[in-house]
Amino acid sequence: MAIFEAESWFPLQGKEAEHDAAMKDFLQWVNAHRSLFKEWKSLRYFIKEIAGPNSGRHFIVWEYEDLASFEAYKKRRRDYPGPYAEYKLHDPYHLGVMDHRNMEVEIWYEDHRALWLT
């Protein structure tokens, strides 16, 4: 059963342009280094609107085949060894453009996928 790691945040006020540039750089970098992320089935980026006080919240959602794939990736990337050191240089989480005070991380499980419209 696929699982989804969903991380959400607001950009730091006054750093919106830098945040947008950092997100674009990050997405381009992971696309260019896809072999480092074999457990990721997909990576998607969203911005929430028409949501009251949560309008403008950004989401990035990683899809994994299952919980074991998620755990294997997290274990291999822990402490950013080898090629993951460069990943950290492109990760907006470490670039001072995200408001860490309101970040949220959730794990979502799929349900009734055979009935999804795709």
Backbone as JSON, one array per atom type, in Angstrom:
{
  "sequence": "MAIFEAESWFPLQGKEAEHDAAMKDFLQWVNAHRSLFKEWKSLRYFIKEIAGPNSGRHFIVWEYEDLASFEAYKKRRRDYPGPYAEYKLHDPYHLGVMDHRNMEVEIWYEDHRALWLT",
  "N": [[0.85, -1.18, 0.0], [0.63, 2.13, -0.93], [2.22, 4.97, 0.57], [2.14, 8.38, 1.65], [4.22, 11.07, 2.29], [3.64, 14.06, 3.65], [4.59, 17.32, 3.79], [4.26, 20.54, 5.15], [4.23, 24.17, 5.09], [4.72, 27.72, 5.6], [6.18, 30.23, 3.54], [8.92, 32.27, 4.67], [8.13, 35.53, 5.75], [8.76, 38.24, 3.63], [10.67, 36.86, 2.27], [9.63, 35.63, 0.09], [10.16, 35.61, -2.73], [12.77, 34.55, -2.8], [12.19, 32.11, -1.66], [10.5, 30.95, -3.61], [12.32, 30.73, -5.74], [14.16, 28.99, -4.57], [12.6, 26.68, -4.22], [12.06, 26.01, -6.89], [14.67, 25.5, -7.8], [15.29, 23.3, -6.13], [13.39, 21.34, -6.98], [14.19, 21.05, -9.66], [16.78, 20.09, -9.22], [16.39, 17.61, -7.87], [15.04, 16.26, -9.9], [17.1, 16.08, -11.8], [18.77, 14.37, -10.49], [17.62, 11.9, -10.15], [18.23, 9.2, -9.69], [19.11, 9.01, -7.09], [16.9, 8.78, -5.58], [15.33, 6.41, -5.54], [13.26, 5.21, -4.14], [11.17, 6.97, -4.19], [8.04, 7.24, -5.55], [6.68, 9.33, -6.59], [6.9, 12.92, -6.57], [5.4, 15.79, -5.46], [4.29, 19.18, -5.6], [2.48, 21.7, -4.01], [0.36, 24.6, -3.53], [-1.71, 25.92, -1.16], [-4.86, 27.47, -1.38], [-7.7, 29.69, -0.89], [-8.41, 29.06, 1.77], [-8.82, 30.2, 4.25], [-7.05, 31.08, 7.17], [-5.03, 29.34, 6.45], [-4.45, 29.8, 3.84], [-2.09, 30.1, 1.27], [-0.33, 28.3, 2.34], [2.26, 26.03, 1.75], [2.81, 22.85, 0.25], [4.62, 19.84, 0.06], [4.67, 16.68, -1.34], [5.62, 13.44, -0.99], [5.51, 10.35, -2.58], [5.57, 6.98, -1.72], [6.17, 3.49, -2.3], [5.54, 1.85, -0.15], [5.54, 1.58, 3.48], [7.98, 0.43, 4.22], [9.69, 1.19, 2.12], [9.74, 3.96, 2.48], [10.99, 4.06, 5.03], [13.48, 2.88, 4.4], [14.59, 4.75, 2.62], [14.76, 7.05, 4.3], [16.55, 6.11, 6.22], [18.88, 5.66, 4.67], [19.45, 8.27, 3.82], [19.87, 9.61, 6.16], [21.68, 11.91, 8.09], [22.83, 12.91, 5.81], [24.86, 11.63, 4.02], [27.62, 11.23, 1.65], [26.47, 11.62, -1.66], [24.18, 12.85, -0.78], [24.88, 15.02, 0.66], [25.13, 17.1, -1.15], [22.47, 17.26, -1.91], [21.34, 18.36, 0.41], [22.29, 20.95, 0.22], [20.61, 22.01, -1.67], [18.13, 21.81, -0.62], [15.34, 23.53, 0.36], [14.54, 23.6, 3.01], [16.79, 23.94, 4.53], [17.7, 26.45, 3.86], [16.87, 28.86, 4.91], [14.42, 29.98, 4.1], [11.97, 29.08, 4.74], [9.3, 29.15, 7.09], [9.88, 27.78, 9.96], [8.47, 27.59, 12.28], [5.85, 26.9, 11.89], [5.73, 24.53, 10.54], [4.54, 21.4, 9.36], [4.42, 17.85, 9.39], [3.13, 15.01, 7.93], [1.92, 11.64, 7.59], [0.27, 10.04, 5.07], [-2.03, 7.52, 4.18], [-3.04, 5.62, 1.39], [-6.37, 4.85, 0.26], [-8.81, 2.71, -1.01], [-7.76, 2.79, -3.63], [-8.14, 1.58, -6.13], [-10.52, 2.59, -6.93], [-10.11, 5.22, -7.5], [-10.18, 8.11, -9.59], [-8.16, 8.36, -12.25]],
  "CA": [[0.0, 0.0, 0.0], [1.43, 3.36, -1.02], [2.07, 5.99, 1.61], [2.51, 9.72, 1.22], [4.77, 11.95, 3.31], [3.22, 15.42, 3.31], [5.22, 18.36, 4.62], [3.68, 21.84, 4.79], [4.84, 25.33, 5.72], [4.58, 29.02, 4.95], [7.47, 30.89, 3.32], [9.21, 33.38, 5.58], [7.69, 36.83, 5.24], [9.85, 39.02, 3.06], [11.58, 35.98, 1.52], [8.8, 34.85, -0.83], [10.84, 35.42, -4.02], [13.86, 33.62, -2.57], [11.56, 30.81, -1.43], [10.06, 30.42, -4.9], [13.52, 30.35, -6.49], [14.74, 27.81, -3.91], [11.76, 25.52, -4.54], [12.3, 25.65, -8.3], [16.0, 24.89, -7.84], [15.2, 21.98, -5.48], [12.68, 20.41, -7.85], [15.05, 20.77, -10.81], [17.91, 19.29, -8.77], [15.99, 16.21, -7.64], [14.77, 15.66, -11.21], [18.38, 15.79, -12.45], [19.48, 13.35, -9.7], [16.54, 10.95, -9.84], [18.76, 7.9, -9.24], [19.3, 9.04, -5.63], [15.59, 8.73, -4.93], [14.64, 5.27, -6.15], [12.06, 4.86, -3.37], [10.1, 7.94, -4.46], [7.21, 6.98, -6.72], [6.4, 10.66, -7.14], [7.12, 14.08, -5.72], [4.48, 16.81, -5.95], [4.38, 20.44, -4.87], [1.21, 22.41, -4.07], [0.13, 25.78, -2.69], [-3.11, 25.91, -0.73], [-5.55, 28.76, -1.46], [-9.1, 29.71, -0.45], [-8.35, 28.19, 2.95], [-8.78, 31.01, 5.46], [-5.7, 31.37, 7.66], [-4.07, 28.44, 5.83], [-4.17, 30.2, 2.46], [-0.67, 30.37, 1.07], [0.49, 27.21, 2.89], [2.89, 25.22, 0.71], [2.88, 21.41, 0.54], [5.36, 18.94, -0.82], [4.16, 15.34, -1.03], [6.4, 12.33, -1.53], [4.79, 9.08, -2.62], [6.41, 5.78, -1.6], [5.45, 2.24, -2.54], [5.04, 1.33, 1.12], [6.25, 2.11, 4.64], [9.37, -0.08, 4.18], [10.44, 2.05, 1.18], [9.92, 5.23, 3.19], [11.99, 3.88, 6.08], [14.78, 2.61, 3.76], [15.11, 6.03, 2.13], [15.12, 7.91, 5.43], [17.76, 5.54, 6.84], [20.03, 5.89, 3.79], [19.73, 9.7, 3.72], [20.14, 10.16, 7.49], [22.95, 12.64, 8.25], [23.23, 13.41, 4.5], [26.19, 11.14, 3.59], [27.95, 11.15, 0.23], [25.77, 12.52, -2.59], [23.09, 13.56, -0.1], [25.41, 16.31, 1.15], [24.74, 18.08, -2.17], [21.01, 17.38, -1.78], [21.08, 19.28, 1.53], [22.59, 22.31, -0.26], [19.5, 22.44, -2.52], [16.88, 21.62, 0.11], [14.91, 24.81, 0.93], [14.41, 23.46, 4.47], [18.06, 24.37, 5.13], [18.15, 27.68, 3.2], [16.37, 30.06, 5.56], [13.3, 30.58, 3.37], [10.73, 28.49, 5.27], [8.99, 29.46, 8.49], [9.92, 26.49, 10.67], [7.58, 27.62, 13.45], [4.52, 26.37, 11.58], [5.85, 23.36, 9.66], [3.83, 20.18, 9.75], [4.74, 16.66, 8.61], [2.1, 13.99, 8.11], [1.95, 10.47, 6.72], [-1.07, 9.71, 4.57], [-2.16, 6.21, 3.55], [-4.07, 5.56, 0.37], [-7.52, 4.0, 0.57], [-9.68, 2.45, -2.16], [-7.09, 3.33, -4.83], [-8.73, 1.01, -7.35], [-11.7, 3.39, -7.28], [-9.71, 6.59, -7.79], [-10.19, 8.56, -10.98], [-6.78, 8.73, -12.63]],
  "C": [[0.89, 1.24, 0.0], [1.17, 4.24, 0.19], [2.6, 7.31, 1.04], [3.03, 10.48, 2.43], [4.44, 13.37, 2.86], [3.82, 16.4, 4.3], [4.63, 19.7, 4.18], [4.27, 22.95, 5.64], [4.37, 26.6, 5.02], [5.98, 29.55, 4.66], [7.68, 31.98, 4.37], [8.75, 34.68, 4.95], [8.9, 37.63, 4.79], [10.83, 38.19, 2.26], [10.81, 35.15, 0.49], [9.5, 34.6, -2.16], [12.0, 34.44, -3.88], [13.32, 32.2, -2.35], [11.16, 30.17, -2.76], [11.25, 29.95, -5.74], [14.15, 29.09, -5.89], [13.92, 26.56, -4.21], [11.97, 25.06, -5.98], [13.64, 24.96, -8.45], [15.96, 23.47, -7.26], [14.53, 20.97, -6.41], [13.5, 20.06, -9.1], [16.21, 19.86, -10.41], [17.5, 17.83, -8.54], [15.62, 15.52, -8.95], [16.06, 15.26, -11.92], [19.15, 14.68, -11.74], [18.51, 12.25, -9.27], [17.05, 9.62, -9.28], [19.0, 7.85, -7.73], [18.0, 8.77, -4.87], [14.74, 7.59, -5.47], [13.36, 4.88, -5.41], [10.89, 5.81, -3.65], [9.33, 7.5, -5.7], [6.85, 8.29, -7.4], [6.75, 11.71, -6.1], [6.27, 15.2, -6.3], [4.53, 18.02, -5.02], [3.09, 21.23, -5.11], [1.25, 23.66, -3.22], [-1.37, 25.84, -2.42], [-3.69, 27.33, -0.79], [-7.01, 28.58, -1.07], [-9.25, 28.81, 0.77], [-8.26, 29.0, 4.24], [-7.35, 31.27, 5.88], [-4.63, 30.44, 7.08], [-3.83, 28.75, 4.36], [-2.7, 30.57, 2.34], [0.24, 29.32, 1.68], [0.99, 26.37, 1.72], [2.97, 23.78, 1.19], [3.83, 20.75, -0.45], [4.98, 17.53, -0.36], [5.0, 14.32, -1.77], [5.53, 11.09, -1.5], [5.82, 7.95, -2.6], [5.55, 4.54, -1.83], [4.81, 1.71, -1.27], [5.89, 1.92, 2.25], [7.71, 1.65, 4.66], [10.23, 0.76, 3.25], [10.73, 3.41, 1.81], [11.04, 5.12, 4.21], [13.38, 3.64, 5.5], [15.4, 3.91, 3.25], [15.58, 6.91, 3.28], [16.39, 7.41, 6.11], [18.99, 5.84, 5.99], [20.41, 7.37, 3.75], [20.08, 10.33, 5.07], [21.55, 10.75, 7.55], [23.56, 13.07, 6.92], [24.63, 12.96, 4.07], [26.38, 11.23, 2.08], [27.19, 12.13, -0.63], [24.62, 13.29, -1.94], [23.57, 14.85, 0.56], [25.05, 17.41, 0.15], [23.23, 18.32, -2.15], [20.67, 18.43, -0.72], [21.33, 20.73, 1.1], [21.46, 22.88, -1.12], [18.16, 22.37, -1.81], [16.46, 22.93, 0.77], [14.74, 24.77, 2.45], [15.64, 24.05, 5.17], [18.53, 25.74, 4.61], [17.57, 28.96, 3.8], [15.23, 30.76, 4.85], [11.95, 30.05, 3.83], [10.55, 28.9, 6.72], [8.85, 28.14, 9.24], [8.96, 26.45, 11.86], [6.23, 27.0, 13.16], [4.59, 25.19, 10.61], [5.08, 22.19, 10.24], [4.28, 19.05, 8.83], [3.7, 15.61, 8.96], [2.41, 12.81, 7.2], [0.52, 10.15, 6.36], [-1.01, 8.32, 3.94], [-3.26, 6.27, 2.51], [-5.21, 4.65, 0.84], [-8.37, 3.89, -0.69], [-9.08, 2.97, -3.47], [-7.68, 2.81, -6.13], [-9.94, 1.81, -7.81], [-11.37, 4.85, -7.58], [-9.9, 6.89, -9.29], [-8.78, 9.02, -11.32], [-6.67, 8.86, -14.12]]
}
